[in-house]
């Protein structure tokens, strides 16, 4: 009997020990889980503190930068007030307007200068101020007048006008803000110009303006949301103009006796890939004479295929030589490039293409004569047109030579742009002249 009781007691003790062990194990697991959670919460709290500290540091740096910027702005504001005070009596404006009355027509640069003086003297509400800026903007081809365009756009913006300002014209702080918005994916602008491949890039027109910053929103392109059919949204003349270029050149023609000759000089080679074309900047001295009136050669650039068509057919490419006379009148000489033998002049140019967009490249010891790209014969078609790139300014006289110049198929394919030609535009009753 005692033995049985002892066995029962031992059994009960074993069961109790097992239960006690199980409870202790469960408690230990619970405690371990709680400790793990506490460690995780502590790490998260530590990370949060670090993030807050970094945010505070960034805010302090931005505040310091803002303070410096405000100090600089205050200094500029004081300078501006001093200029306004000096011009307040209006005598400078009066003298300037008297001097300009002797001019037949004012250049874009003089128009924007006049607008600036009027704004400082008469204020932004002065109608003549706005008119001067508008005229300057209308007259400014993007080719060699980017600074004038910027001045006119910023002038109109300062006067409270609703005007689209090129990102290249914006102050550094506004550019940085736009870049940050684009980087964060919150840019309000979808990139307007999508360039040669539909992707937002810093671009330029085919008439001389250097490209914008790589991350700035461009203004127009040959494809995408700001292709040629959309240019009119930002550049009204491109859509509303009645004398736009290029044209499909075909009968009927009107005979003319205008004498056109080119006198191009050799000079140091300077090449620019402005994001829309390959452009060669010409040193002063080369001229196109139209009935004896000299037009200075500013630059020349290329389009693929040719923007002009002859009886509905384009050529492989075209080179446009852009000129301006003393009165600011533009004249473009077009040379059609037909696929055939290798072109020695093109070979030299293509061998010295810039390695990156927007940076002018001047190879050491390399000279070039633009006349190397001209045919011997100077028979031409001529018409009154416009820039073939935004802002599509009209009043440009075109001369398209009838004689083509060869370019090898491989040279066409080596051109960095697969397509950078504006479609032909309506004739709208214009006469096409021929000599």
NUTORSE-228657 format. One record per residue (C-alpha): x, y, z; residue in one letter. Coordinates in steps of 0.05 Angstrom, whole numbers, padded with zeros to 5 digits, always signed. Layout:
// residues N
+--------+--------+--------+-----+
!     px !     py !     pz ! res !
+--------+--------+--------+-----+
!      X !      Y !      Z !   A !
...
+--------+--------+--------+-----+
// end
This chain:
// residues 435
+--------+--------+--------+-----+
!     px !     py !     pz ! res !
+--------+--------+--------+-----+
! +00000 ! +00000 ! +00000 !   X !
! +00056 ! +00048 ! +00018 !   X !
! +00091 ! +00031 ! -00047 !   X !
! +00029 ! +00049 ! -00086 !   X !
! +00021 ! +00115 ! -00050 !   X !
! +00095 ! +00131 ! -00063 !   X !
! +00087 ! +00117 ! -00137 !   X !
! +00025 ! +00161 ! -00141 !   X !
! +00062 ! +00217 ! -00105 !   X !
! +00121 ! +00211 ! -00152 !   X !
! +00075 ! +00213 ! -00212 !   X !
! +00040 ! +00274 ! -00186 !   X !
! +00108 ! +00307 ! -00174 !   X !
! +00132 ! +00291 ! -00244 !   X !
! +00068 ! +00320 ! -00274 !   X !
! +00076 ! +00382 ! -00232 !   X !
! +00148 ! +00390 ! -00252 !   X !
! +00129 ! +00383 ! -00325 !   X !
! +00074 ! +00434 ! -00318 !   X !
! +00120 ! +00482 ! -00282 !   X !
! +00174 ! +00474 ! -00335 !   X !
! +00123 ! +00486 ! -00391 !   X !
! +00098 ! +00549 ! -00357 !   X !
! +00169 ! +00575 ! -00347 !   X !
! +00185 ! +00561 ! -00421 !   X !
! +00123 ! +00598 ! -00443 !   X !
! +00139 ! +00657 ! -00398 !   X !
! +00210 ! +00658 ! -00425 !   X !
! +00186 ! +00659 ! -00498 !   X !
! +00138 ! +00715 ! -00482 !   X !
! +00193 ! +00755 ! -00448 !   X !
! +00240 ! +00743 ! -00507 !   X !
! +00187 ! +00768 ! -00556 !   X !
! +00175 ! +00829 ! -00514 !   X !
! +00249 ! +00844 ! -00511 !   X !
! +00254 ! +00837 ! -00587 !   X !
! +00196 ! +00884 ! -00597 !   X !
! +00227 ! +00934 ! -00549 !   X !
! +00294 ! +00931 ! -00586 !   X !
! +00258 ! +00942 ! -00653 !   X !
! +00219 ! +01000 ! -00625 !   X !
! +00284 ! +01029 ! -00597 !   X !
! +00319 ! +01023 ! -00665 !   X !
! +00260 ! +01056 ! -00700 !   X !
! +00260 ! +01112 ! -00649 !   X !
! +00335 ! +01121 ! -00660 !   X !
! +00326 ! +01123 ! -00736 !   X !
! +00271 ! +01174 ! -00728 !   X !
! +00316 ! +01217 ! -00685 !   X !
! +00371 ! +01213 ! -00737 !   X !
! +00323 ! +01232 ! -00793 !   X !
! +00298 ! +01291 ! -00752 !   X !
! +00369 ! +01312 ! -00738 !   X !
! +00386 ! +01308 ! -00812 !   X !
! +00323 ! +01346 ! -00830 !   X !
! +00341 ! +01400 ! -00779 !   X !
! +00412 ! +01404 ! -00807 !   X !
! +00385 ! +01410 ! -00879 !   X !
! +00335 ! +01463 ! -00857 !   X !
! +00391 ! +01502 ! -00823 !   X !
! +00434 ! +01499 ! -00886 !   X !
! +00375 ! +01521 ! -00930 !   X !
! +00360 ! +01577 ! -00882 !   X !
! +00433 ! +01600 ! -00885 !   X !
! +00432 ! +01597 ! -00961 !   X !
! +00366 ! +01635 ! -00962 !   X !
! +00396 ! +01687 ! -00916 !   X !
! +00454 ! +01697 ! -00963 !   X !
! +00408 ! +01700 ! -01023 !   X !
! +00363 ! +01751 ! -00988 !   X !
! +00424 ! +01794 ! -00972 !   X !
! +00445 ! +01792 ! -01045 !   X !
! +00374 ! +01808 ! -01067 !   X !
! +00371 ! +01867 ! -01019 !   X !
! +00436 ! +01894 ! -01049 !   X !
! +00408 ! +01887 ! -01119 !   X !
! +00343 ! +01920 ! -01097 !   X !
! +00382 ! +01979 ! -01070 !   X !
! +00420 ! +01984 ! -01136 !   X !
! +00354 ! +01981 ! -01175 !   X !
! +00325 ! +02037 ! -01132 !   X !
! +00387 ! +02079 ! -01145 !   X !
! +00378 ! +02068 ! -01221 !   X !
! +00304 ! +02085 ! -01217 !   X !
! +00319 ! +02148 ! -01179 !   X !
! +00371 ! +02169 ! -01231 !   X !
! +00321 ! +02159 ! -01287 !   X !
! +00260 ! +02188 ! -01251 !   X !
! +00263 ! +02256 ! -01283 !   X !
! +00252 ! +02224 ! -01352 !   X !
! +00307 ! +02263 ! -01388 !   X !
! +00346 ! +02200 ! -01406 !   X !
! +00284 ! +02167 ! -01435 !   X !
! +00268 ! +02230 ! -01474 !   X !
! +00338 ! +02234 ! -01502 !   X !
! +00336 ! +02160 ! -01521 !   X !
! +00269 ! +02166 ! -01556 !   X !
! +00293 ! +02228 ! -01594 !   X !
! +00354 ! +02191 ! -01618 !   X !
! +00313 ! +02130 ! -01639 !   X !
! +00265 ! +02173 ! -01680 !   X !
! +00321 ! +02180 ! -01731 !   X !
! +00323 ! +02105 ! -01741 !   X !
! +00281 ! +02073 ! -01795 !   X !
! +00269 ! +02013 ! -01751 !   X !
! +00294 ! +01990 ! -01684 !   X !
! +00330 ! +01925 ! -01674 !   X !
! +00305 ! +01874 ! -01622 !   X !
! +00362 ! +01894 ! -01576 !   X !
! +00343 ! +01968 ! -01579 !   X !
! +00270 ! +01951 ! -01569 !   X !
! +00284 ! +01912 ! -01506 !   X !
! +00331 ! +01966 ! -01481 !   X !
! +00277 ! +02019 ! -01493 !   X !
! +00227 ! +01975 ! -01456 !   X !
! +00274 ! +01970 ! -01396 !   X !
! +00286 ! +02045 ! -01393 !   X !
! +00211 ! +02058 ! -01399 !   X !
! +00196 ! +02008 ! -01344 !   X !
! +00246 ! +02041 ! -01297 !   X !
! +00220 ! +02111 ! -01315 !   X !
! +00146 ! +02102 ! -01327 !   X !
! +00131 ! +02037 ! -01291 !   X !
! +00107 ! +01968 ! -01312 !   X !
! +00036 ! +01994 ! -01326 !   X !
! +00060 ! +02039 ! -01383 !   X !
! +00030 ! +02011 ! -01448 !   X !
! +00091 ! +02033 ! -01489 !   X !
! +00135 ! +01992 ! -01442 !   X !
! +00096 ! +01928 ! -01457 !   X !
! +00095 ! +01944 ! -01531 !   X !
! +00171 ! +01952 ! -01533 !   X !
! +00181 ! +01884 ! -01499 !   X !
! +00130 ! +01851 ! -01545 !   X !
! +00164 ! +01878 ! -01607 !   X !
! +00231 ! +01855 ! -01582 !   X !
! +00205 ! +01786 ! -01569 !   X !
! +00172 ! +01782 ! -01638 !   X !
! +00235 ! +01805 ! -01673 !   X !
! +00283 ! +01760 ! -01636 !   X !
! +00303 ! +01697 ! -01672 !   X !
! +00328 ! +01645 ! -01624 !   X !
! +00391 ! +01639 ! -01666 !   X !
! +00436 ! +01693 ! -01638 !   X !
! +00389 ! +01732 ! -01593 !   X !
! +00375 ! +01687 ! -01533 !   X !
! +00394 ! +01743 ! -01485 !   X !
! +00346 ! +01791 ! -01518 !   X !
! +00290 ! +01739 ! -01515 !   X !
! +00304 ! +01728 ! -01441 !   X !
! +00304 ! +01803 ! -01427 !   X !
! +00238 ! +01812 ! -01464 !   X !
! +00204 ! +01753 ! -01431 !   X !
! +00227 ! +01773 ! -01361 !   X !
! +00206 ! +01845 ! -01375 !   X !
! +00135 ! +01823 ! -01394 !   X !
! +00133 ! +01776 ! -01334 !   X !
! +00155 ! +01833 ! -01287 !   X !
! +00099 ! +01875 ! -01317 !   X !
! +00048 ! +01823 ! -01297 !   X !
! +00037 ! +01794 ! -01366 !   X !
! +00023 ! +01720 ! -01374 !   X !
! +00083 ! +01697 ! -01415 !   X !
! +00119 ! +01631 ! -01418 !   X !
! +00191 ! +01643 ! -01397 !   X !
! +00246 ! +01598 ! -01424 !   X !
! +00279 ! +01559 ! -01368 !   X !
! +00346 ! +01585 ! -01391 !   X !
! +00321 ! +01654 ! -01374 !   X !
! +00298 ! +01638 ! -01303 !   X !
! +00339 ! +01660 ! -01242 !   X !
! +00383 ! +01606 ! -01213 !   X !
! +00336 ! +01596 ! -01154 !   X !
! +00277 ! +01583 ! -01200 !   X !
! +00319 ! +01535 ! -01242 !   X !
! +00339 ! +01497 ! -01180 !   X !
! +00267 ! +01493 ! -01158 !   X !
! +00246 ! +01466 ! -01225 !   X !
! +00302 ! +01415 ! -01224 !   X !
! +00282 ! +01392 ! -01155 !   X !
! +00209 ! +01385 ! -01176 !   X !
! +00230 ! +01344 ! -01237 !   X !
! +00275 ! +01300 ! -01194 !   X !
! +00220 ! +01289 ! -01143 !   X !
! +00170 ! +01273 ! -01198 !   X !
! +00126 ! +01333 ! -01182 !   X !
! +00142 ! +01378 ! -01240 !   X !
! +00082 ! +01416 ! -01265 !   X !
! +00112 ! +01417 ! -01335 !   X !
! +00116 ! +01353 ! -01374 !   X !
! +00179 ! +01375 ! -01411 !   X !
! +00147 ! +01412 ! -01470 !   X !
! +00203 ! +01398 ! -01518 !   X !
! +00221 ! +01326 ! -01524 !   X !
! +00277 ! +01337 ! -01572 !   X !
! +00300 ! +01290 ! -01625 !   X !
! +00279 ! +01226 ! -01589 !   X !
! +00218 ! +01248 ! -01550 !   X !
! +00254 ! +01251 ! -01484 !   X !
! +00261 ! +01314 ! -01444 !   X !
! +00329 ! +01344 ! -01455 !   X !
! +00363 ! +01411 ! -01458 !   X !
! +00355 ! +01435 ! -01529 !   X !
! +00364 ! +01491 ! -01577 !   X !
! +00337 ! +01513 ! -01642 !   X !
! +00375 ! +01508 ! -01707 !   X !
! +00391 ! +01582 ! -01708 !   X !
! +00444 ! +01591 ! -01655 !   X !
! +00420 ! +01588 ! -01584 !   X !
! +00460 ! +01545 ! -01537 !   X !
! +00423 ! +01489 ! -01503 !   X !
! +00389 ! +01494 ! -01437 !   X !
! +00412 ! +01459 ! -01375 !   X !
! +00407 ! +01384 ! -01382 !   X !
! +00352 ! +01380 ! -01330 !   X !
! +00314 ! +01442 ! -01351 !   X !
! +00248 ! +01436 ! -01387 !   X !
! +00260 ! +01450 ! -01461 !   X !
! +00211 ! +01488 ! -01504 !   X !
! +00201 ! +01451 ! -01569 !   X !
! +00223 ! +01391 ! -01609 !   X !
! +00210 ! +01352 ! -01673 !   X !
! +00169 ! +01297 ! -01640 !   X !
! +00125 ! +01285 ! -01580 !   X !
! +00083 ! +01334 ! -01540 !   X !
! +00119 ! +01394 ! -01569 !   X !
! +00129 ! +01372 ! -01640 !   X !
! +00118 ! +01420 ! -01698 !   X !
! +00043 ! +01413 ! -01696 !   X !
! +00044 ! +01437 ! -01623 !   X !
! +00093 ! +01495 ! -01630 !   X !
! +00036 ! +01545 ! -01635 !   X !
! +00016 ! +01533 ! -01563 !   X !
! +00078 ! +01568 ! -01537 !   X !
! +00099 ! +01606 ! -01599 !   X !
! +00036 ! +01635 ! -01632 !   X !
! +00069 ! +01657 ! -01697 !   X !
! +00086 ! +01584 ! -01713 !   X !
! +00011 ! +01571 ! -01719 !   X !
! -00019 ! +01638 ! -01738 !   X !
! +00036 ! +01663 ! -01785 !   X !
! +00018 ! +01668 ! -01859 !   X !
! +00089 ! +01668 ! -01886 !   X !
! +00119 ! +01607 ! -01854 !   X !
! +00177 ! +01564 ! -01877 !   X !
! +00196 ! +01515 ! -01905 !   X !
! +00158 ! +01508 ! -01971 !   X !
! +00146 ! +01456 ! -02024 !   X !
! +00178 ! +01493 ! -02083 !   X !
! +00139 ! +01482 ! -02147 !   X !
! +00108 ! +01520 ! -02205 !   X !
! +00085 ! +01573 ! -02218 !   X !
! +00148 ! +01615 ! -02211 !   X !
! +00158 ! +01690 ! -02220 !   X !
! +00221 ! +01714 ! -02255 !   X !
! +00268 ! +01761 ! -02216 !   X !
! +00332 ! +01797 ! -02231 !   X !
! +00359 ! +01798 ! -02160 !   X !
! +00433 ! +01785 ! -02160 !   X !
! +00457 ! +01740 ! -02103 !   X !
! +00531 ! +01726 ! -02091 !   X !
! +00568 ! +01694 ! -02033 !   X !
! +00636 ! +01717 ! -02007 !   X !
! +00654 ! +01668 ! -01952 !   X !
! +00720 ! +01670 ! -01915 !   X !
! +00761 ! +01616 ! -01881 !   X !
! +00765 ! +01620 ! -01805 !   X !
! +00775 ! +01578 ! -01742 !   X !
! +00725 ! +01522 ! -01737 !   X !
! +00674 ! +01527 ! -01681 !   X !
! +00621 ! +01472 ! -01677 !   X !
! +00561 ! +01466 ! -01631 !   X !
! +00511 ! +01409 ! -01621 !   X !
! +00454 ! +01450 ! -01593 !   X !
! +00408 ! +01391 ! -01584 !   X !
! +00368 ! +01405 ! -01647 !   X !
! +00423 ! +01407 ! -01700 !   X !
! +00497 ! +01413 ! -01714 !   X !
! +00513 ! +01486 ! -01720 !   X !
! +00578 ! +01520 ! -01742 !   X !
! +00591 ! +01589 ! -01713 !   X !
! +00625 ! +01633 ! -01764 !   X !
! +00677 ! +01686 ! -01749 !   X !
! +00659 ! +01755 ! -01778 !   X !
! +00678 ! +01770 ! -01849 !   X !
! +00636 ! +01723 ! -01892 !   X !
! +00579 ! +01757 ! -01930 !   X !
! +00521 ! +01744 ! -01975 !   X !
! +00505 ! +01802 ! -02022 !   X !
! +00434 ! +01812 ! -02047 !   X !
! +00431 ! +01865 ! -02101 !   X !
! +00495 ! +01893 ! -02071 !   X !
! +00468 ! +01896 ! -01999 !   X !
! +00515 ! +01859 ! -01952 !   X !
! +00487 ! +01808 ! -01904 !   X !
! +00536 ! +01781 ! -01852 !   X !
! +00540 ! +01705 ! -01845 !   X !
! +00524 ! +01688 ! -01772 !   X !
! +00524 ! +01612 ! -01774 !   X !
! +00502 ! +01552 ! -01814 !   X !
! +00468 ! +01488 ! -01792 !   X !
! +00438 ! +01424 ! -01820 !   X !
! +00370 ! +01390 ! -01826 !   X !
! +00355 ! +01317 ! -01841 !   X !
! +00319 ! +01307 ! -01888 !   X !
! +00318 ! +01374 ! -01925 !   X !
! +00263 ! +01419 ! -01898 !   X !
! +00249 ! +01446 ! -01968 !   X !
! +00219 ! +01401 ! -02020 !   X !
! +00225 ! +01408 ! -02095 !   X !
! +00161 ! +01386 ! -02130 !   X !
! +00142 ! +01347 ! -02068 !   X !
! +00208 ! +01311 ! -02059 !   X !
! +00259 ! +01324 ! -02003 !   X !
! +00334 ! +01314 ! -02008 !   X !
! +00376 ! +01275 ! -01960 !   X !
! +00394 ! +01338 ! -01921 !   X !
! +00399 ! +01413 ! -01927 !   X !
! +00449 ! +01464 ! -01900 !   X !
! +00420 ! +01532 ! -01881 !   X !
! +00467 ! +01592 ! -01880 !   X !
! +00437 ! +01646 ! -01836 !   X !
! +00454 ! +01720 ! -01851 !   X !
! +00434 ! +01788 ! -01824 !   X !
! +00443 ! +01857 ! -01854 !   X !
! +00455 ! +01923 ! -01819 !   X !
! +00380 ! +01934 ! -01809 !   X !
! +00370 ! +01867 ! -01776 !   X !
! +00338 ! +01835 ! -01837 !   X !
! +00351 ! +01760 ! -01841 !   X !
! +00367 ! +01721 ! -01904 !   X !
! +00377 ! +01645 ! -01908 !   X !
! +00415 ! +01611 ! -01964 !   X !
! +00395 ! +01538 ! -01970 !   X !
! +00439 ! +01486 ! -02003 !   X !
! +00406 ! +01419 ! -02016 !   X !
! +00449 ! +01358 ! -02002 !   X !
! +00437 ! +01299 ! -02048 !   X !
! +00459 ! +01228 ! -02031 !   X !
! +00520 ! +01211 ! -02074 !   X !
! +00595 ! +01217 ! -02067 !   X !
! +00631 ! +01235 ! -02003 !   X !
! +00632 ! +01309 ! -01987 !   X !
! +00702 ! +01333 ! -01965 !   X !
! +00674 ! +01393 ! -01927 !   X !
! +00624 ! +01350 ! -01889 !   X !
! +00681 ! +01301 ! -01874 !   X !
! +00719 ! +01356 ! -01839 !   X !
! +00658 ! +01379 ! -01799 !   X !
! +00637 ! +01309 ! -01779 !   X !
! +00708 ! +01293 ! -01757 !   X !
! +00704 ! +01351 ! -01707 !   X !
! +00635 ! +01341 ! -01677 !   X !
! +00628 ! +01361 ! -01603 !   X !
! +00628 ! +01304 ! -01554 !   X !
! +00570 ! +01333 ! -01514 !   X !
! +00510 ! +01377 ! -01527 !   X !
! +00511 ! +01451 ! -01511 !   X !
! +00586 ! +01460 ! -01509 !   X !
! +00620 ! +01497 ! -01566 !   X !
! +00679 ! +01457 ! -01593 !   X !
! +00737 ! +01493 ! -01626 !   X !
! +00790 ! +01442 ! -01647 !   X !
! +00861 ! +01468 ! -01647 !   X !
! +00890 ! +01487 ! -01714 !   X !
! +00828 ! +01470 ! -01755 !   X !
! +00802 ! +01523 ! -01803 !   X !
! +00741 ! +01519 ! -01847 !   X !
! +00713 ! +01558 ! -01905 !   X !
! +00636 ! +01555 ! -01910 !   X !
! +00644 ! +01565 ! -01984 !   X !
! +00668 ! +01493 ! -01988 !   X !
! +00595 ! +01472 ! -01982 !   X !
! +00569 ! +01516 ! -02039 !   X !
! +00559 ! +01494 ! -02111 !   X !
! +00590 ! +01533 ! -02168 !   X !
! +00523 ! +01553 ! -02198 !   X !
! +00480 ! +01604 ! -02161 !   X !
! +00412 ! +01596 ! -02195 !   X !
! +00360 ! +01598 ! -02140 !   X !
! +00288 ! +01597 ! -02118 !   X !
! +00268 ! +01653 ! -02070 !   X !
! +00210 ! +01669 ! -02025 !   X !
! +00192 ! +01709 ! -01963 !   X !
! +00187 ! +01663 ! -01904 !   X !
! +00203 ! +01653 ! -01831 !   X !
! +00251 ! +01618 ! -01784 !   X !
! +00238 ! +01544 ! -01789 !   X !
! +00244 ! +01537 ! -01714 !   X !
! +00207 ! +01571 ! -01657 !   X !
! +00189 ! +01627 ! -01649 !   X !
! +00179 ! +01623 ! -01725 !   X !
! +00193 ! +01697 ! -01735 !   X !
! +00172 ! +01720 ! -01804 !   X !
! +00205 ! +01769 ! -01851 !   X !
! +00262 ! +01722 ! -01870 !   X !
! +00283 ! +01720 ! -01944 !   X !
! +00300 ! +01650 ! -01968 !   X !
! +00344 ! +01632 ! -02027 !   X !
! +00345 ! +01557 ! -02043 !   X !
! +00399 ! +01540 ! -02094 !   X !
! +00376 ! +01497 ! -02152 !   X !
! +00443 ! +01460 ! -02157 !   X !
! +00451 ! +01406 ! -02105 !   X !
! +00515 ! +01385 ! -02070 !   X !
! +00534 ! +01312 ! -02058 !   X !
! +00536 ! +01278 ! -01990 !   X !
! +00552 ! +01205 ! -01979 !   X !
! +00500 ! +01158 ! -01950 !   X !
! +00549 ! +01143 ! -01893 !   X !
! +00556 ! +01217 ! -01879 !   X !
! +00480 ! +01225 ! -01875 !   X !
! +00477 ! +01167 ! -01826 !   X !
! +00533 ! +01197 ! -01784 !   X !
! +00492 ! +01260 ! -01772 !   X !
! +00472 ! +01257 ! -01698 !   X !
! +00398 ! +01271 ! -01712 !   X !
! +00354 ! +01221 ! -01748 !   X !
! +00302 ! +01274 ! -01763 !   X !
! +00303 ! +01349 ! -01749 !   X !
! +00261 ! +01379 ! -01804 !   X !
! +00198 ! +01420 ! -01798 !   X !
! +00142 ! +01399 ! -01846 !   X !
! +00128 ! +01444 ! -01906 !   X !
! +00080 ! +01501 ! -01893 !   X !
! +00022 ! +01531 ! -01934 !   X !
! +00041 ! +01579 ! -01990 !   X !
! -00016 ! +01626 ! -01973 !   X !
! -00012 ! +01663 ! -02039 !   X !
! +00062 ! +01679 ! -02035 !   X !
! +00103 ! +01683 ! -02099 !   X !
! +00162 ! +01638 ! -02109 !   X !
! +00215 ! +01675 ! -02148 !   X !
! +00269 ! +01646 ! -02193 !   X !
! +00326 ! +01679 ! -02230 !   X !
+--------+--------+--------+-----+
// end
